[in-house]
Amino acid sequence: MTHRILILGGTTEARQLAGKLAARADCLVTLSLAGRTESPVAQGVPVRTGGFGGADGLAAYLLEMRIDLLIDATHPYAAQISANAAQAARVAGVPVLALRRPGWEPVAGDRWTQVDTTVDAARALGPAPRRVFLALGRQEVAAFEAAPQHHYLIRSVDAVEPKLAVPDASYLLARGPFRETEERALLETHRIDVVVSKNSGGEATYGKIAAARALGIEVVMVRRPALPDVASAETVEALAAIVNQFGVDHFL
Ligand SMILES: NC(=O)c1ccc[n+]([C@@H]2O[C@H](COP(=O)([O-])OP(=O)(O)OC[C@H]3O[C@@H](n4cnc5c(N)ncnc54)[C@H](OP(=O)(O)O)[C@@H]3O)[C@@H](O)[C@H]2O)c1
């Protein structure tokens, strides 16, 4: 019997998990992307793109497509879609598993200031002008217009449009992973004195955190949002193992 699995993605792990599960003869995997990135990397499995229309829309999709298992492998800061996934699974009576990559913890030498939102992060930069590296994603940087006295270096996968309404900002287009040595060179070249980051967890974007530590630079770390309490695993391997060990039938 073939099992239909819908993976909510937009992360490297979602793509890797999709590949692993699609290799099973009894699984038909579809990966769902929000459609934010203009040219997403090839995913290797069938992809559908765009919002579902809230939790109700997702529940209707699960029923219409006869999905047997929903996997939420979205980014830890994508709180809305994770909440929708938990609710839609309940409404549609479809089992749900989440891939929850653990956050980074500060270690000796780190100079972190932890805040709850990007608005708080802009405030935490203080009144005196500083040279700030914003490694946040283009949806979040607008909050820094409230602190126009700083110089900003803004890195994103797609161009920030419209540009930030501040007098002194430069832009860098790049897609991770980013290694510590290159991140260190970037921070030095741009004479950065504070990094603003999400607590994404994982290896791919940790380079800037390690580089900031090595250079004694402050990191303003935006804490993770609250996510719904659903059965979860921390890694692609662990989540694939749950599906393999019990078989998809276990979740039905
Ligand atoms: N937030 C980040 O820092 C970040 C970083 C890297 C990658 N991403 C990825 O980018 C996507 C969007 O992030 P976000 O912060 O905008 O999410 P969000 O605020 O939680 O979601 C906003 C809306 O976007 C739609 N959506 C989000 N993810 C979707 C998916 N995988 N498939 C279909 N629709 C989706 C849903 O629309 P409807 O309500 O209409 O269904 C959702 O309500 C996510 O897939 C996430 O994994 C986010």
PDBQT file of the ligand as one rigid body, heavy atoms in Angstrom, charges set to zero:
ROOT
HETATM    1  N1  LIG A 301      11.034  32.527   9.043  1.00  0.00    +0.000 N 
HETATM    2  C1  LIG A 301      12.281  32.231   8.757  1.00  0.00    +0.000 C 
HETATM    3  O1  LIG A 301      13.228  32.722   9.380  1.00  0.00    +0.000 OA
HETATM    4  C2  LIG A 301      12.605  31.257   7.658  1.00  0.00    +0.000 A 
HETATM    5  C3  LIG A 301      13.935  30.989   7.334  1.00  0.00    +0.000 A 
HETATM    6  C4  LIG A 301      14.230  30.045   6.330  1.00  0.00    +0.000 A 
HETATM    7  C5  LIG A 301      13.196  29.426   5.685  1.00  0.00    +0.000 A 
HETATM    8  N2  LIG A 301      11.912  29.689   6.011  1.00  0.00    +0.000 N 
HETATM    9  C6  LIG A 301      10.840  28.990   5.297  1.00  0.00    +0.000 C 
HETATM   10  O2  LIG A 301      10.075  29.920   4.589  1.00  0.00    +0.000 OA
HETATM   11  C7  LIG A 301       8.704  29.576   4.628  1.00  0.00    +0.000 C 
HETATM   12  C8  LIG A 301       7.874  30.769   5.048  1.00  0.00    +0.000 C 
HETATM   13  O3  LIG A 301       8.316  31.247   6.331  1.00  0.00    +0.000 OA
HETATM   14  P1  LIG A 301       7.452  32.286   7.146  1.00  0.00    +0.000 P 
HETATM   15  O4  LIG A 301       8.280  32.762   8.277  1.00  0.00    +0.000 OA
HETATM   16  O5  LIG A 301       6.808  33.268   6.217  1.00  0.00    +0.000 OA
HETATM   17  O6  LIG A 301       6.308  31.322   7.705  1.00  0.00    +0.000 OA
HETATM   18  P2  LIG A 301       5.013  31.648   8.572  1.00  0.00    +0.000 P 
HETATM   19  O7  LIG A 301       4.990  33.066   8.989  1.00  0.00    +0.000 OA
HETATM   20  O8  LIG A 301       4.912  30.601   9.616  1.00  0.00    +0.000 OA
HETATM   21  O9  LIG A 301       3.882  31.373   7.511  1.00  0.00    +0.000 OA
HETATM   22  C9  LIG A 301       3.096  32.382   6.911  1.00  0.00    +0.000 C 
HETATM   23  C10 LIG A 301       2.202  31.740   5.884  1.00  0.00    +0.000 C 
HETATM   24  O10 LIG A 301       2.971  31.294   4.762  1.00  0.00    +0.000 OA
HETATM   25  C11 LIG A 301       2.431  30.076   4.257  1.00  0.00    +0.000 C 
HETATM   26  N3  LIG A 301       3.461  29.038   4.375  1.00  0.00    +0.000 N 
HETATM   27  C12 LIG A 301       4.551  29.028   5.199  1.00  0.00    +0.000 A 
HETATM   28  N4  LIG A 301       5.294  27.938   4.991  1.00  0.00    +0.000 NA
HETATM   29  C13 LIG A 301       4.664  27.222   4.032  1.00  0.00    +0.000 A 
HETATM   30  C14 LIG A 301       4.954  25.993   3.376  1.00  0.00    +0.000 A 
HETATM   31  N5  LIG A 301       6.049  25.279   3.677  1.00  0.00    +0.000 N 
HETATM   32  N6  LIG A 301       4.086  25.569   2.429  1.00  0.00    +0.000 NA
HETATM   33  C15 LIG A 301       2.982  26.286   2.113  1.00  0.00    +0.000 A 
HETATM   34  N7  LIG A 301       2.663  27.465   2.703  1.00  0.00    +0.000 NA
HETATM   35  C16 LIG A 301       3.488  27.921   3.635  1.00  0.00    +0.000 A 
HETATM   36  C17 LIG A 301       1.203  29.780   5.073  1.00  0.00    +0.000 C 
HETATM   37  O11 LIG A 301       0.132  30.415   4.391  1.00  0.00    +0.000 OA
HETATM   38  P3  LIG A 301      -1.370  29.870   4.484  1.00  0.00    +0.000 P 
HETATM   39  O12 LIG A 301      -1.850  30.245   5.860  1.00  0.00    +0.000 OA
HETATM   40  O13 LIG A 301      -2.087  30.567   3.379  1.00  0.00    +0.000 OA
HETATM   41  O14 LIG A 301      -1.311  28.379   4.297  1.00  0.00    +0.000 OA
HETATM   42  C18 LIG A 301       1.495  30.490   6.373  1.00  0.00    +0.000 C 
HETATM   43  O15 LIG A 301       0.351  30.801   7.134  1.00  0.00    +0.000 OA
HETATM   44  C19 LIG A 301       8.589  28.368   5.548  1.00  0.00    +0.000 C 
HETATM   45  O16 LIG A 301       8.360  27.234   4.730  1.00  0.00    +0.000 OA
HETATM   46  C20 LIG A 301       9.892  28.287   6.264  1.00  0.00    +0.000 C 
HETATM   47  O17 LIG A 301      10.314  26.952   6.519  1.00  0.00    +0.000 OA
HETATM   48  C21 LIG A 301      11.600  30.618   6.975  1.00  0.00    +0.000 A 
ENDROOT
TORSDOF 0
